[in-house]
């Protein structure tokens, strides 16, 4: 059984003051952000219209806030309260509201909140995240001779700290400034270093690094839910104290026939996998192996008309994202049994997800 989600997003510019914070806190002063808001909509309907329907409504609501002072509309406009405001709007009618699984508000490029719809008791589950970066060198000592990761090389690593909290009557969860304070000592240990020289990181894969950071932060923040490590812009690992999940992204340029017209998109596809850690290699699945297995599928998609590539799978001329996702699952799931979710975006912030395993944390775009 697979769960299907649609994703739409919008942006707005606005000023705000967080009045619940101490006057010495920077966010209590008048300031502004370029906000991004997105909806994650759970649905079994395989219709292209769902994206346009929700996208139009989200744009309409965002325009109400655009170039305004949020406090005039939303009392104490924390990211959490902004998310609640979008969930409360009558423009998202009752039938639609039953499908809206999550509202995400991103006030900066490196921080945001994903708010799950309230439960029967009216309690909200808030997923709060903050992104960081450091520069470091490393090599993987246990790979076979000739493997590129066996050579000394480096990355601009990115790390996301995730906190899951149930909001009772709180207007915000953990303060981003607290996460900054906890991250800074770790940054000092990692930045401009060779990771292999650090105790516990002798085999510094993404999996080992995410585990190492988890051990540093979790004792200080019990609500820490995941640590994410980006090794490159297109691959990385999540760790939650028990499970490792990795992902690998691919971009392909494709045409599509829709309503008798030929359109084109730059698609982004993200494969998610969960597997046990190989204690010797220090990874779950080699990113290179994922790329190799997906290559035959990629070659059918990139610089092709998708309707032609999927013509033996389609029952009609109209192609939608769920059909594309199910086709990709059919092509590679047996060859890549660790795979349990595929995301596909046809344009930034607009796409669909097919999930048949445990839920990983959100990956901010």
Secondary structure, DSSP 8 states (H G I E B T S, - for coil): --EEEEEEEEEEEEEE--TTS-TTSGGGS-EEEEEEEEEEEE-----THHHHHHHHHHHHHHHHHTTEEGGGTSTT--HHHHHHHHHH-TTS-HHHHTTEEEEEEEEETTEEEEEE---TT--EEEEEEEEEEEEEEE--TTS-TT-GGGS-EEEEEEEEEEEEEEESS-S--S-HHHHHHHHHHHHHHHTTEEGGGSTT-TT--HHHHHHHHHHHHTTT-TTEEEEEEEEETTEEEEE-SS-EEEEEEEEEEEEEEETTEEEEEEEEEEEEEE----TTTS-SS-HHHHHHHHHHHHHHHTTEEHHHHTTTT-SSS---HHHHHHHHHHHHTTT-TTEEEEEEEEETTEEEEEE-S--------
